[in-house]
């Protein structure tokens, strides 16, 4: 019988181990996906390094999964064999806690996380909860879809829920794995996009991605530059640098919002006066539900938003992970099966 090649973490802070497992059958409420591609995200370090004490090992990381359903478990009615699908960070919910009863599935008190509490996509065949599965548009490349199920949904969903209106100025801090998608989504959605990066060399790429202007925070005060154009209605903070994010608050317009999706290790230090005098907000945003992933993929398919990726075969999972952690990838690393 055919085996399932997986790249698993045997223990916290261990290396990715290539092993063969039996191909599992989906249980009730589950589907089996023949994985075609899986993005390698910085958040995968949660599993590899054992950041959360409740992670059990061995565990297969990966929450940017794209592939084809090849088996359907009992009580699953919305999916069938052959459907092209994806699975992101949100790996399932309980349906019965207060958040779920209000339809707010990403904040479920018993939420499942793909690649953290459930085995993820660093494998040829993966089992997923039916409610965690998103439909992939026809013709969409699996390697392109993978990163959109994490970095894509995070930036797209944050922007569309930010309160910014078409024509408003939206600034995107950081031109990396999250930021290069945030710029594209913001531009395609009709915002006036100001990209903020460190170094003049990023300017050309920011413009190519759809930014109307580029602010080099290395050369001057980014908040002051934003105020020269009336301030930003929303600043999408994607680069995980607490100091850089905190300094941007003064670049918001009256009633503007600092929307944080990149996770710095240090706490933010923000002036309460900056918030109070101009009625400014600071908000964090997680990724979203499977339907949010589906919306992200549909919008990307129609508008032409695509991630910039580097591909590695599953057999080189350790090399791919190291490349991602180096910060030198342009911009998302993807495993292909």
C-alpha positions in Angstrom: 0.0 0.0 0.0 1.2 3.5 -0.8 2.8 5.5 2.1 2.5 9.1 3.1 5.8 11.0 3.1 5.7 13.6 5.8 8.1 16.2 7.3 7.5 16.1 11.0 8.9 17.6 14.1 9.7 14.8 16.6 10.2 17.1 19.6 10.2 20.8 20.5 13.3 22.5 19.0 14.0 19.4 16.8 14.8 19.2 13.1 12.2 18.3 10.5 12.3 14.6 10.0 11.3 12.9 6.7 9.4 9.8 7.6 6.7 7.6 6.0 3.4 7.1 7.7 0.3 5.1 6.8 -2.2 7.1 4.7 -5.1 7.9 7.1 -8.8 7.5 6.3 -10.9 10.6 7.1 -13.2 10.3 10.1 -16.6 11.7 10.5 -16.7 15.4 9.5 -13.2 15.2 7.9 -11.8 15.1 4.4 -8.4 13.8 3.1 -6.5 16.2 0.9 -3.8 15.2 -1.6 -1.4 18.1 -1.0 0.0 19.8 -4.0 1.8 22.7 -2.2 2.2 24.1 1.3 3.7 27.4 2.2 6.4 27.7 4.9 5.4 30.5 7.2 7.3 32.2 10.1 4.4 31.1 12.4 5.6 27.5 11.8 8.3 28.2 14.4 5.5 27.9 17.0 5.5 24.2 16.3 9.1 23.6 15.5 10.4 25.5 18.6 7.6 24.4 20.9 6.4 27.9 21.7 3.0 26.6 23.1 3.2 24.1 25.9 0.1 22.3 24.7 1.6 21.1 21.4 1.9 17.3 21.3 4.7 15.6 19.2 5.4 14.3 16.7 3.6 17.1 14.8 3.5 18.0 11.2 3.7 21.8 10.6 2.2 23.8 7.8 -0.9 25.9 7.5 -0.8 27.2 3.9 -2.1 24.1 2.3 -3.4 23.7 -1.3 -4.5 20.5 -3.0 -7.3 18.2 -4.1 -9.8 16.3 -2.0 -9.3 12.6 -2.6 -11.5 11.1 0.1 -14.5 12.3 2.1 -15.6 11.1 5.6 -19.0 10.4 6.9 -21.4 13.4 7.5 -19.6 15.6 5.0 -22.0 16.9 2.5 -20.4 20.1 1.0 -17.2 18.5 -0.4 -16.5 15.7 -2.9 -13.6 13.9 -4.3 -11.8 16.0 -6.9 -12.6 19.4 -5.4 -9.6 21.8 -5.4 -9.3 23.3 -1.9 -7.0 25.0 0.6 -6.6 25.0 4.4 -5.2 27.9 6.4 -4.3 28.6 10.0 -7.9 28.1 11.1 -8.2 24.3 11.4 -11.7 24.0 12.8 -14.0 25.2 15.5 -16.4 23.7 18.1 -19.7 25.3 17.0 -21.0 25.6 20.6 -18.9 28.2 22.5 -20.2 31.8 22.6 -18.0 33.0 19.8 -19.1 30.2 17.5 -22.8 30.8 18.4 -22.3 34.4 17.3 -20.6 33.2 14.0 -17.2 34.5 15.1 -15.3 31.2 14.4 -11.7 32.6 14.4 -12.1 33.4 18.1 -13.6 30.0 19.0 -12.6 29.1 22.6 -11.7 25.6 21.4 -10.3 26.6 18.0 -8.1 24.0 16.1 -4.9 25.3 14.5 -3.6 23.6 11.4 0.0 22.5 11.9 -0.2 23.3 15.7 -3.0 21.3 17.3 -3.6 19.2 14.2 -1.1 17.9 11.6 -0.6 20.4 8.8 0.5 20.4 5.2 4.2 19.3 5.2 3.0 16.0 3.9 1.6 14.3 0.8 -1.8 13.5 2.3 -3.5 15.5 5.0 -6.7 15.1 7.1 -8.7 18.3 7.6 -12.0 19.2 9.3 -14.7 19.9 6.8 -15.4 23.4 8.2 -11.7 24.4 7.8 -11.7 23.8 4.0 -11.8 26.6 1.4 -12.7 26.2 -2.2 -9.9 27.1 -4.6 -10.8 28.9 -7.9 -10.3 26.9 -11.1 -7.0 27.5 -12.8 -5.3 28.9 -9.7 -1.8 27.5 -9.2 -1.5 25.6 -5.9 1.9 27.1 -5.1 0.4 30.6 -5.5 -2.7 29.7 -3.4 -0.7 28.4 -0.4 0.7 31.7 0.9 -2.6 33.4 0.3 -4.2 31.1 2.9 -2.1 32.8 5.6 -0.3 36.0 4.6 -3.0 36.7 2.0 -6.1 36.2 4.1 -4.4 38.1 7.0 -3.8 41.3 5.0 -6.9 41.0 2.8 -9.3 40.4 5.7 -7.7 43.0 7.9 -8.0 45.7 5.2 -11.6 44.9 4.2 -12.7 45.1 7.9 -10.6 48.2 8.7 -13.2 50.8 8.0 -11.2 52.4 5.2 -13.2 53.5 2.1 -12.3 53.5 -1.5 -10.0 56.4 -2.2 -8.7 56.7 1.4 -5.0 56.6 2.1 -3.8 53.3 3.4 -0.2 52.9 4.4 1.5 49.5 4.4 4.5 49.3 6.7 6.9 46.6 5.6 7.6 45.1 2.1 8.0 41.5 2.9 6.0 38.3 3.1 2.9 40.1 4.4 3.6 43.6 3.1 4.1 42.7 -0.5 0.6 41.2 -0.5 -0.9 43.9 1.6 0.2 46.5 -1.0 -1.3 44.5 -3.8 -4.6 44.0 -2.1 -4.9 47.6 -1.0 -4.1 48.9 -4.5 -6.6 46.5 -6.2 -9.3 47.5 -3.7 -9.1 51.1 -4.7 -7.1 52.7 -1.9 -4.4 55.3 -2.3 -1.4 53.2 -1.1 1.6 54.6 0.6 4.3 51.9 1.2 6.7 52.3 4.0 10.1 50.5 3.9 13.7 50.8 5.0 16.0 51.8 2.2 15.6 53.5 -1.1 16.1 50.1 -2.9 12.6 49.0 -2.0 10.9 51.9 -3.8 10.8 50.4 -7.3 9.3 47.2 -6.0 6.7 49.0 -4.0 5.5 51.0 -7.0 5.5 47.8 -9.1 3.2 46.2 -6.6 0.8 49.0 -6.8 1.9 51.7 -4.3 1.2 55.3 -5.3 4.1 56.5 -3.2 7.0 55.1 -1.3 8.3 56.4 2.1 11.8 55.5 3.1 11.7 55.4 6.9 15.5 55.1 6.9 15.8 58.5 5.3 13.3 60.4 7.4 10.3 60.4 9.7 7.6 58.2 8.1 4.8 59.6 10.3 5.6 63.2 9.2 5.7 62.2 5.6 2.2 60.7 5.9 0.9 63.9 7.5 2.1 65.8 4.5 -0.6 64.1 2.5 -3.2 64.4 5.2 -2.4 61.3 7.2 -3.4 57.7 6.6 -6.9 56.4 7.4 -5.3 53.0 8.1 -1.7 51.9 8.6 -1.3 48.2 8.1 1.7 47.2 10.2 3.2 44.0 8.7 6.9 44.2 9.7 7.4 42.8 13.2 9.4 45.7 14.6 7.8 47.2 17.7 9.7 50.5 17.5 8.9 51.1 13.9 5.3 50.3 14.4 4.9 52.5 17.5 6.5 55.5 15.8 3.8 55.4 13.0 0.9 56.4 15.2 1.4 60.1 14.5 1.0 59.4 10.8 -2.7 58.5 11.2 -5.4 61.0 10.2 -8.0 62.0 12.7 -10.1 58.9 13.5 -7.4 56.7 11.8 -6.5 53.2 12.7 -3.2 51.4 13.3 -3.9 47.8 12.3 -1.3 45.4 13.5 -0.9 42.0 11.7 2.9 41.5 12.1 3.9 40.2 15.6 7.0 41.8 17.1 8.6 40.1 20.1 8.6 43.4 22.1 5.5 45.3 23.3 4.4 48.4 21.4 5.0 51.8 23.0 2.3 54.2 21.9 1.5 57.7 23.2 -2.0 57.8 24.7 -2.1 61.5 23.8 -1.6 60.6 20.1 -4.6 58.3 20.4 -6.9 60.6 22.4 -6.5 63.9 20.7 -7.3 62.6 17.3 -9.6 59.7 18.2 -7.2 57.1 16.8 -7.4 53.4 17.2 -5.0 50.5 17.6 -6.3 47.1 16.6 -4.9 43.6 16.0 -6.3 41.2 13.4 -6.0 37.4 13.1 -6.4 35.6 9.8 -10.0 34.4 9.4 -12.4 31.5 8.7 -12.4 29.2 5.7 -15.0 31.4 4.0 -12.6 34.4 4.5 -9.9 32.3 2.8 -12.3 31.6 0.0 -13.0 35.3 -0.5 -9.3 36.0 -0.5 -8.6 33.5 -3.2 -11.6 34.7 -5.3 -10.5 38.3 -5.1 -6.9 37.4 -5.9 -8.0 35.3 -8.9 -10.1 38.2 -10.3 -7.7 41.0 -9.6 -4.4 39.3 -10.3 -2.9 39.5 -6.8 -0.1 36.8 -6.5 2.6 36.1 -4.0 6.3 36.2 -4.9 7.5 32.7 -4.0 10.5 30.4 -3.9 9.8 26.7 -4.3 11.4 23.7 -2.6 10.5 20.0 -2.8 9.1 18.4 0.4 12.4 16.4 0.7 14.2 19.7 1.3 11.8 20.9 4.1 14.7 21.7 6.4 16.4 23.8 3.8 13.1 25.6 3.0 12.5 26.3 6.6 16.0 27.7 7.1 15.5 29.9 4.0 12.3 31.3 5.4 13.8 31.9 8.8 16.8 33.7 7.2 14.6 36.6 6.2 16.2 36.6 2.7 13.5 34.8 0.8 11.6 36.8 -1.9 9.1 36.7 -0.3 7.3 33.4 0.6 8.8 29.9 0.6 6.6 27.1 -0.7 7.0 23.3 -0.5 5.8 21.4 -3.5 4.8 17.7 -3.5 
